[in-house]
Amino acid sequence: MPISEEASGKKRLVVKKLFARQQHEGFGAVVRRSIGRFELRYFDPFLVLDEFSVSAPAGFPDHPHRGFETVTYMLEGEILHEDCEGHKGVIREGGLQWMTAGKGIVHSEMPSSNATGTTRNKGLQLWINLSSKHKLVMPSYQEIESKDIAEAEKDGVRVRIIAGEWNGVKSKICTRTPTMYLDFTLTPGSKISQHIPLHWNAFVYVLQGHGHFGDSRSQHSTAAAHHLLILGLGGDRLEAWNGSDSGLPLRFILVGGEPIGEPVVQFGPFVMNTQEEIDQTVDDFENFTNGFEKARHWKSQAASDLGLLF
């Protein structure tokens, strides 16, 4: 059954609710991390979910990745991306970058030159694990500007389809790990009944407003901004509605993915299946081999401007 706005069957209930508290990351940056902290280390296939807010000169200067994908979705402002392979570009408000780190990449993510110290650059970054057969693929990018992201609207519900499908409208993104990623905005009084593949893990992250999710009888059914809601298995649809009396919209993302079901060994920005593979990754990175060759003499422009040493 395709991912659409209507579904029949058993509802998924919220089984866990977490508030994403602020923490420091990168160079003077602040993130709200929900997946990837001690209460929820891993939610197969999802490794990390950060809601970030940075102003120049803060950001995420030169750092490596191997073994997974990063999905950066800008909500406000813009971020300059550079990597050791020579890829460079700006992820602007409403835009998306789906980066497959694969066998290895070193990159930076910093407020662009158009951003001032008072400009807020806000977005979401999701880390999606790769199966063992894809962990060492060549790095690649899928980048979509805001105007080119698929959208649909019906009965007070507006949807941006980052990955997957809604009501017959499909995203352009190809996913190695089968994933759905939908950005919903519900006007007061509107609701959705959204299909989720039966055996996929799924979660909601609230960006704005106050909503009801799953079943009004559940103790975790209501949530406001910066809350992550883990949906239980045993159902194939999520019901959500905006019952606000304030007249404010409800905005949230719904993300689901097919579990990989393989061992996970993580060492910071490296995610593999065994400790031996992690040891080899660290050796490759430190010696600029097996995917990290071009990082030997590379330094991002942002790092140079800030006088950072690595």
C-alpha positions as CSV (number, residue, x, y, z in Angstrom):
1,M,0.0,0.0,0.0
2,P,1.5,3.4,-0.9
3,I,2.2,6.0,1.7
4,S,-0.9,8.3,1.4
5,E,-3.0,10.6,3.5
6,E,-5.6,8.0,4.1
7,A,-5.2,4.5,5.7
8,S,-7.4,1.9,7.3
9,G,-6.3,-0.5,10.0
10,K,-5.0,-0.3,13.5
11,K,-3.7,3.0,14.9
12,R,-0.2,3.5,16.1
13,L,0.1,4.8,19.6
14,V,2.7,7.0,21.2
15,V,4.8,4.8,23.5
16,K,7.5,7.3,24.5
17,K,7.8,11.0,24.6
18,L,11.1,12.9,25.0
19,F,11.8,16.6,25.3
20,A,14.9,17.6,23.2
21,R,17.0,19.6,25.6
22,Q,19.7,22.0,24.3
23,Q,23.4,20.9,24.2
24,H,26.5,22.3,22.7
25,E,28.0,20.8,19.5
26,G,30.5,21.8,16.9
27,F,32.0,25.3,17.2
28,G,29.8,27.4,19.5
29,A,26.6,25.8,18.1
30,V,23.6,24.7,20.0
31,V,21.4,21.7,19.1
32,R,18.3,20.0,20.6
33,R,19.1,16.3,20.3
34,S,16.3,13.7,20.7
35,I,17.6,10.6,19.0
36,G,21.3,9.8,19.8
37,R,21.3,10.8,23.5
38,F,21.5,8.5,26.5
39,E,17.7,7.9,26.7
40,L,17.5,6.8,23.1
41,R,20.9,5.8,21.6
42,Y,19.5,4.2,18.5
43,F,16.1,3.8,16.9
44,D,16.8,1.5,14.0
45,P,17.6,2.8,11.3
46,F,17.9,6.3,12.9
47,L,21.1,7.3,14.7
48,V,20.7,11.0,15.5
49,L,18.0,13.7,15.2
50,D,19.2,17.3,15.9
51,E,17.2,20.5,15.7
52,F,20.0,23.1,15.3
53,S,20.1,26.9,15.6
54,V,23.4,28.6,14.8
55,S,24.5,32.2,14.2
56,A,27.9,33.2,12.7
57,P,30.6,32.5,13.6
58,A,29.3,29.4,15.3
59,G,28.7,26.2,13.2
60,F,30.0,22.8,12.4
61,P,33.5,23.1,11.0
62,D,35.6,20.3,9.4
63,H,34.6,16.8,10.6
64,P,34.5,13.3,9.1
65,H,31.7,10.7,8.6
66,R,31.6,7.1,7.5
67,G,28.9,4.4,7.2
68,F,25.6,6.4,7.2
69,E,23.7,9.2,5.6
70,T,22.9,12.8,6.9
71,V,19.7,14.6,5.9
72,T,19.9,18.3,6.5
73,Y,16.6,20.2,6.1
74,M,16.7,24.0,6.6
75,L,13.8,25.7,8.3
76,E,15.2,29.2,8.5
77,G,18.3,30.9,7.1
78,E,21.0,29.1,5.2
79,I,24.1,26.9,5.7
80,L,27.2,26.7,3.5
81,H,28.5,23.2,2.9
82,E,32.0,22.2,1.7
83,D,33.8,18.9,1.5
84,C,37.2,17.5,0.8
85,E,36.1,16.2,-2.6
86,G,35.5,19.7,-3.8
87,H,31.7,19.7,-3.5
88,K,30.4,23.1,-2.3
89,G,27.0,24.7,-2.0
90,V,24.4,26.5,0.1
91,I,21.4,24.8,1.7
92,R,18.9,27.6,1.8
93,E,15.6,28.0,3.7
94,G,13.2,25.2,2.9
95,G,15.9,23.3,1.0
96,L,17.3,19.8,1.5
97,Q,20.6,18.0,1.3
98,W,20.6,14.2,1.5
99,M,24.3,13.2,1.9
100,T,25.5,9.6,1.7
101,A,28.8,9.6,3.5
102,G,29.5,6.0,2.5
103,K,33.1,5.0,2.7
104,G,34.2,8.5,4.0
105,I,33.9,12.2,3.7
106,V,35.3,15.2,5.6
107,H,33.1,18.3,5.4
108,S,32.0,21.5,7.1
109,E,28.5,23.0,7.7
110,M,28.6,26.7,8.6
111,P,26.4,29.8,8.3
112,S,27.0,31.2,4.8
113,S,28.7,34.5,4.0
114,N,25.2,36.1,3.7
115,A,24.5,35.4,7.3
116,T,25.4,37.9,10.0
117,G,25.9,37.3,13.7
118,T,22.2,38.1,14.3
119,T,20.9,35.8,11.6
120,R,19.4,32.6,13.0
121,N,20.0,29.6,10.8
122,K,17.7,26.8,12.0
123,G,17.1,23.3,10.7
124,L,17.0,19.6,11.3
125,Q,19.7,17.0,10.7
126,L,18.8,13.3,10.7
127,W,21.4,10.5,10.6
128,I,20.2,7.4,8.9
129,N,22.1,4.2,9.2
130,L,23.2,2.2,6.1
131,S,23.2,-1.6,5.8
132,S,26.6,-3.4,5.7
133,K,26.3,-3.7,1.9
134,H,26.0,0.1,1.5
135,K,28.4,1.4,4.3
136,L,31.4,1.7,2.0
137,V,29.7,3.1,-1.2
138,M,31.2,6.2,-2.8
139,P,30.0,9.4,-1.2
140,S,27.1,11.2,-3.0
141,Y,24.6,14.0,-2.7
142,Q,20.9,14.6,-3.4
143,E,20.1,18.3,-3.1
144,I,16.8,19.9,-3.6
145,E,15.9,23.6,-3.4
146,S,12.8,24.6,-1.5
147,K,10.8,25.4,-4.7
148,D,11.5,21.9,-6.0
149,I,10.4,19.9,-2.9
150,A,7.1,18.1,-3.7
151,E,4.1,19.6,-1.8
152,A,0.4,18.8,-1.5
153,E,-2.5,20.4,0.3
154,K,-5.9,19.2,1.3
155,D,-8.6,20.0,3.9
156,G,-6.4,22.3,6.0
157,V,-3.4,20.0,5.7
158,R,-0.2,21.0,3.9
159,V,2.5,18.4,3.4
160,R,6.1,18.7,2.1
161,I,7.2,15.3,0.9
162,I,10.9,15.0,1.8
163,A,11.0,11.3,1.2
164,G,8.3,8.9,0.3
165,E,4.8,9.7,-1.0
166,W,1.6,11.4,0.1
167,N,-1.7,11.2,-1.7
168,G,0.0,10.2,-4.9
169,V,2.6,12.9,-4.7
170,K,6.2,11.5,-4.6
171,S,9.5,12.9,-3.5
172,K,12.5,13.0,-5.8
173,I,14.8,11.5,-3.2
174,C,16.0,7.9,-3.6
175,T,16.7,6.2,-0.3
176,R,19.1,3.3,0.2
177,T,17.5,2.6,3.6
178,P,13.7,2.7,2.8
179,T,12.5,5.9,4.5
180,M,9.5,8.2,4.6
181,Y,10.0,11.8,5.8
182,L,6.9,14.1,5.7
183,D,6.6,17.7,6.9
184,F,3.0,18.4,8.0
185,T,1.3,21.7,8.8
186,L,-2.2,21.4,10.1
187,T,-4.6,24.3,10.6
188,P,-6.8,24.4,13.7
189,G,-9.4,21.7,13.5
190,S,-7.7,19.6,10.8
191,K,-6.4,16.1,11.1
192,I,-4.6,13.3,9.3
193,S,-4.7,9.6,9.1
194,Q,-1.4,8.7,7.7
195,H,-0.3,5.2,6.5
196,I,3.0,3.8,7.9
197,P,4.4,0.5,6.7
198,L,3.5,-2.1,9.3
199,H,7.0,-3.2,10.3
200,W,8.7,0.2,10.0
201,N,9.9,2.2,13.0
202,A,8.5,5.7,13.1
203,F,8.5,8.9,15.1
204,V,7.1,12.4,15.2
205,Y,9.0,15.5,16.0
206,V,7.0,18.7,16.8
207,L,8.3,21.9,15.4
208,Q,5.4,24.4,16.1
209,G,2.1,24.5,18.0
210,H,0.4,21.8,20.1
211,G,-1.1,18.6,18.8
212,H,-2.7,15.3,19.6
213,F,-1.2,12.1,18.2
214,G,-2.3,8.4,18.2
215,D,-5.0,8.2,20.8
216,S,-6.4,10.8,23.1
217,R,-6.5,8.3,26.0
218,S,-2.7,7.7,25.9
219,Q,-0.7,9.6,28.5
220,H,1.8,10.6,25.8
221,S,-0.8,11.7,23.2
222,T,-0.3,15.4,23.4
223,A,2.9,17.3,22.6
224,A,4.3,20.7,21.9
225,A,7.4,22.0,20.1
226,H,10.7,20.2,20.7
227,H,9.1,16.9,21.7
228,L,9.9,13.6,20.0
229,L,7.2,10.9,20.0
230,I,8.1,7.3,19.4
231,L,5.3,5.4,17.8
232,G,4.7,1.8,18.8
233,L,4.4,-1.1,16.4
234,G,1.3,-3.2,15.7
235,G,-0.5,-0.6,13.6
236,D,-0.3,0.8,10.1
237,R,-1.4,4.4,10.5
238,L,-0.9,7.5,12.6
239,E,-3.8,9.8,13.5
240,A,-2.9,13.4,14.4
241,W,-5.0,16.5,14.8
242,N,-4.7,20.1,15.7
243,G,-7.3,20.8,18.4
244,S,-5.8,24.2,19.3
245,D,-8.1,27.0,20.5
246,S,-5.4,29.5,19.9
247,G,-5.7,29.5,16.2
248,L,-2.1,28.5,15.7
249,P,-1.0,25.9,13.2
250,L,0.6,22.6,14.2
251,R,3.8,21.7,12.4
252,F,5.6,18.4,12.8
253,I,7.6,15.9,10.9
254,L,6.7,12.2,10.6
255,V,9.6,10.0,9.8
256,G,9.6,6.2,9.3
257,G,12.2,3.7,8.2
258,E,12.7,0.0,7.6
259,P,14.8,-1.5,10.4
260,I,18.2,-2.8,9.2
261,G,18.5,-5.3,12.1
262,E,22.3,-5.4,12.0
263,P,24.8,-4.8,14.8
264,V,25.7,-1.2,15.3
265,V,29.1,0.0,16.6
266,Q,29.5,3.8,16.7
267,F,32.5,5.9,17.5
268,G,31.4,9.5,17.1
269,P,30.9,10.2,13.4
270,F,31.8,6.7,12.4
271,V,29.1,4.0,12.3
272,M,30.0,0.4,11.4
273,N,29.0,-3.2,12.3
274,T,32.0,-4.3,14.3
275,Q,34.7,-2.9,16.5
276,E,37.3,-4.1,14.0
277,E,35.6,-2.0,11.3
278,I,35.7,1.0,13.6
279,D,39.3,0.5,14.4
280,Q,40.0,0.3,10.6
281,T,38.0,3.4,10.0
282,V,40.0,5.4,12.6
283,D,43.2,4.1,11.0
284,D,42.0,5.1,7.6
285,F,41.0,8.6,8.8
286,E,44.3,9.2,10.6
287,N,46.4,8.0,7.7
288,F,44.2,9.6,4.9
289,T,43.5,6.2,3.2
290,N,40.6,4.2,1.8
291,G,38.2,7.1,1.2
292,F,39.9,9.9,3.2
293,E,42.9,10.6,0.7
294,K,41.7,14.0,-0.3
295,A,41.4,15.2,3.3
296,R,45.1,15.2,3.8
297,H,45.7,18.8,2.5
298,W,42.1,20.0,2.7
299,K,40.7,22.7,4.9
300,S,37.4,24.4,4.5
301,Q,37.2,28.1,3.8
302,A,35.1,28.5,6.9
303,A,37.7,26.9,9.0
304,S,40.4,29.1,7.5
305,D,38.4,32.2,8.1
306,L,38.0,31.3,11.7
307,G,41.7,30.3,12.1
308,L,40.7,26.8,13.3
309,L,43.4,24.1,13.3
310,F,42.7,20.4,12.8
